[in-house]
Amino acid sequence: MSAPRQLPPRVGVWLIGARGSVATTVVAGCAALTAGLRPLTGLVTEAPAFADSGLPALSSLVFGGHDTLDCPLPKRAEQLAAGGVLPPGLPAAVEAELAAAEREIKPGGPLPGDTRDEEQLIAAFATDLRDFVRRHGLARAIVVNVASTEPAPTGPALPASSLYAAAALRAGCPYVNFTPSTGLHHPDLAGLAASSGLPYAGRDGKTGQTLLRSVLGPMFAQRALAVRAWSGTNLLGGGDGAALADPAAAAAKNAGKERVLADTLGTVPEGQVHIDDVPALGDWKTAWDHIAFDGFLGTRMVLQTIWQGCDSALAAPLVLDLARLLARAHERGLSGPRPELAFFFKDPVGDAPASLAEQYAELERFARRLSEEDAR
């Protein structure tokens, strides 16, 4: 009699901001792809370059997370479908998977009136993570921050994103910061990150305007065209729009956008990015860029671009890509910042190129490394 077929080990994906638009799209999207209900469009790790990298299957992913909101995932998915973010009928088709993830969402913090200190909050979050891994018999869990952008800290206290990041490492979980929030970038966490022996990646997922800038910036530099000014406007709604209405949060977001131009052009052109909250747009975003540049003999020219997209639908597949890649890196014993994943970020950790083409070449090399017998 043949031996029973052994199932692949299951991998946890623990989402900070687990009831938000991005997280809901991640859970619903993974369920839809696993069931063959939708094509694999937008999922980088399903490209041929990653076929032999040993990445965990989408069907092996188990979802949970922290959040301070109380709207259940099935209800949030219905709202996203009504807004055109999810396909009609999809929330009902994957209701069981949404409900299963909803049961794994734990209260985040600090909440108003929360009397726990930083150590108590970190310990509580880490306990939630360890319990999640133990109850589901997971090989490992990857923590991904997809919560709304927070302002940069102005005092010694750890912001919420850093509390969650510290809890992830304490629980032995690789960490991804998909937001511009501080996370592991806080100086008080440098020692913990260095001693954890865990891989981590971030910061601020590159989904729209900056993705385009990382392509156009190198084009101007390679063609020896002098960029005089590069200005932009973002119109967006939803939770991210409300969060970025705070000038401090918007400044944290814009820092990554400006850094891409500085790194690819070799100089910082005039101009700024303005972010406007337009609640009526919901999860949809319009990004406009106006680029003034000089050509041969100083001839003045202009390039204008308009990017209209759905933030959650752009971000969700990248979250799945990063969870799979970091899970495999952890399995292979890799640790520390993973600059090979710069392709996905505005402000990547470690020493990484800024050009999208160079970043993708690094990512393909990383995929080959993950497939080797000894990736250390």
N, C-alpha and C positions, 0 to 999 in steps of 0.2 A: 504494500500500500504506500502511495507517495506521501511525503510529508506535507502537512498543511502549508498553504502559501503564507509567507510572512509579510505582514503589512509594513509599509515604510514608517519610520518613526514620525510622530506628530510634532509639529512646531507651533508654539504659541506666538501670536501677534497681539501685543498689549498696547492699546491706543490711548494716549493721553488726549482728552477731548473726545471721548468715545461715542458721544451722542451728537456730535457736530456733523456738518454736511459732508466733509471729507471722509470721516470715519464711517459714516453710514453708507456712503458710496463704495468705500473699500469692502465692507462686509457684504453688501448686496451684490456688488460686482464680482467678487470672488465666488460667491455662490452661483451666480449666473454662468460664469465661465466654466466652473466645475461641472455644472449640469448640461453644458453645451447649448445653453439658451442664447448666448450672444457670442460674436467673434472675439478674437484675442487682440483686437485693435488697440494700440497704445501701450502694450505690455512689452517693454524692451527685452526682458529676460526670456521671451518666447522666440526671439530671433535665432537663426541658425548658429550664430557665434556662441550661444550659451547652451547648446544642446548637450554637450558632454561635460558640463561644469558640475554636475551632481547637485543641482539646486533642489530644494524640497518641492514636491508637487503642490499645486494649488489646493488639491483635495486634502492635503495633510495639514493645512493651516487651521488653527483654532483661535477664535477671537475673544478678547475681553478688554477691559480697560478701566480707566478712572474718568469721572466727569462730575461737575458740580450742578449740571442741569438735570431735569427729571422727565424730559419728554422721551418716552420709550422708543427704541430703534424702529419697530414696525410703523409707529405713527410718524416718526421723522422721515422714513422712507416714502410714506404716502405723500407727505408734504413735498418732498423732492420730485416725486413723479408728477404731482400737480403743477410744479414749476418747470417741468420739462428737463430736469436734470437726469432722472432715471426714466427708462422707457415705460410707457403705459403698461400696466399689468405686472410689471416685474416685482413690486413689493409683495403682491399676493403669491406669486410663483415661488418666492424665496422666503416666505414668512417664517417657516420653521427655523431656517438658519439665522434670521434676524432675531427671533425670539431666543434662540440658544445663546447668541452673543449678548443680548440684553441681560440675561440671567448672570452673566459674568462681569457686569459693570458695577464697580464699587464706588462709593462716595469719594470724591476728590477733596481738595482743600488748598489752602485754609478757607473755610467758609466764614461768613460774617458771624462774629461772636465766638469763633473757634479759640479755645483757650490752650490748645496744645502748642508746645514750643517746636522749634525746627527739628530737633532730634526725635521727638515723639511723632511728628508728621512723617518724617523719613522712615522711621521704624514701622509705622502703620502701613505705609504704601509698600514697603519691601515685604511685609508679611502677606499682603494681598497677592503680590506677585508669586511668592513661594507657594502659597496655597493653590493658586491657579495651576502652576506647574505640577504640583504633587497630585491634585485631584484628577487631572487629565492624563497623567503619566507622560508628560511631554519630554522630549529630548532636550529642549531648550525653549526659551521665549525671548522674543525681540521686542523691546519697548520703542514705540515711535510716537514722538510728540507731534500731534496735528491740532493742538488747541489754538485758540485765537492769539494773535500777537500781543505780547505784553510790553509795556514801556521798559526801557533799560533801567536797571536798578540805580538808585541815587544814594543809597546808604549801605551799611554793612550787612543788612538782613538778606538772606537768600530769597530770591523771587520764587514763585510757585514752580516755574519750569525747572529751576535748579534743584528744588526739593525732589521732584519726580526723577530727575536725572541721577541724583545721588541714590535714591531708592533703587533705581534700576541696577546700578553697579553693585550696590550692597547685596541685592538679591541674586547676583551672578548673571545678569541679563545684558547682552549687547544693547546699545542705545543709538537711536537715530533722532536727530532734531530736524524736523521738516519745517520748522518755523524760524523767524528771525529772533525769537526770544533767547534769553541768555543760556539756559540749559547748562551744559558742561563747560561753557566758556567762562563761568564765574571763577575768579582766581582762587577762591577757597576750595574749589573742587579739583584743582590741578593735580594735587597729590593723590587723591582718590582715583582719578582717571589713569594716572601713570602706574599705580600699583595694582589696579584691578585685574590686569591680564586679559581684559576684554576688548573686542573691537568696537569702535564707535564711529559715527559719521554725521555729517551735517555741514553747514546750517542753512536753512531757508530754501525750500524746494524751488527749483527753476522751472516754471510752468508756462510762462507767457512772454511778457515784455522783455525780461532779462534773457530768456532763451533766444529771442530774436537778436538782442544786442550782442550776445556772445558769438553770433554768426556774422553780423554786419560789422562789428568792430574790427575783427581781423581782416575783413575784406578791404576796408578803407586803408588800414596799415599796409597790407600787402600790395595794394595798388598805388601806394605813396600819395594818397589824397589827404589833404590837411582838413581835419574836422575842426571847424571854428566854434560850433555850438551844437549841443544835443539836448533838447528839451522834451519833456513828456508829460502826459496827463493820464491818470488812471481813474476811471469811473466804475465803481463797484458797489454792490449791496451786500446783503447777508450779514452773518456774524463778523466776517473779516472786515467788511466795510465799516461797521459800527466800531470795531476795535481800532481801526486805522484812522478814525475821525479824531482820535487822541494824537496831538502833534508829536508826543514823545514816542508813541508806538509807530507812527508813520516815519519818524526819523530812523528808527531801527530798521524798518523795511527798506528805506531808500539807501541806506549805507551799502548794502549788497549790490544794488543796481549801479551805484556810482563806481564801486570797486571794479566791476566787470569792465567798464569803459576805461578806467585808469590802467588796468592791467593789459588790455588788448590794444589800446591806442598809444600807450606810453606817456600820456598826458591827460589831464582832466579838462575837458572842454567846458565852455560856459553853458549855463542852463541847469534847470532843476526838474525833478519829477514832482508833480502835484497829485495828491490822492484825494478824491472826493467821494464821500459816502452818498450813494443814491439808493435808498432802501427799495425803491420800486424795481430795481434791476435784479433783486434777489441774488442768486448764485452766479449771475452772469457778469462779465467784466469787459469793458472796452478800454484798450490801451492805445494811445496815440503818441507817436514820436515825430518830432520835426528836427531834421539833421541838416545843418548848414555847413557846406564844405567847399574847399577851393580845389579846382582842377588845374590843368596845364595853363601856364602863363597867368595864374591867379584868377581864372574864370570862376565866378561864384555860381554855385549850384545848390540845389535843395533836394533831399529825399524825405518823403513822408510815408509813414507806415501806420496802418490801423490793424489791431489785433482784437478780434471779438471772440471770446471763448467762455466756457463754463469752468470755473476754477476747480470744482470738485471732480469733474470728469477728467480734467487734465492732471490733477494731483493723484487721484486714487490708484491708477496703474503704477505710478512711480513709487508709491508707498509699498505696494506689493513687490515690486522689483527690489527695493531696498531691503525689505524684510527677508526675502529669499537669499539675496547676495550676502547679507550680514550673517544670516543663519549658517550658510555654507562656510563663510570665513571663520566663524566660531568653531564649527565642526572640524575645520582644518587646523585649529590651534593658532590662528592669527590674532593679533592683539594690537591695541593702540589705535590712533587715528588712521582712517583708510582714505588717503587722498585719491586712490584709484576710483572712488565713487564721486569725484568732483563733477562729473557729467550731470548729476542730478541737482546740484546746489548752486546758489548765488554766491555763497560765502563758505567754500569748502574748507574742511580742516586739513592741516598738513600742507606740504609743498606741492601745489598742483597747477597745471597750466590753466589759462582763462579761456582759451579758444575752444569752442564746442567740438570742433574736429579733432583737436589734440586730446581733449578729454575723452572722447569716444574711443580713440586709439588706445588710451590708457585702460579704459574699461574692458576692451577686448583682450588686452594682455592679462588683465586680472582674471577674466573668464578662463583663459588658458591655464593660468596658474592654479585656479581652483580645481581644475581637472587633473592636475598632476598628482602622482602618488604621495609626494611630500611637499606640501605648500608652504612649510615653514621657511 
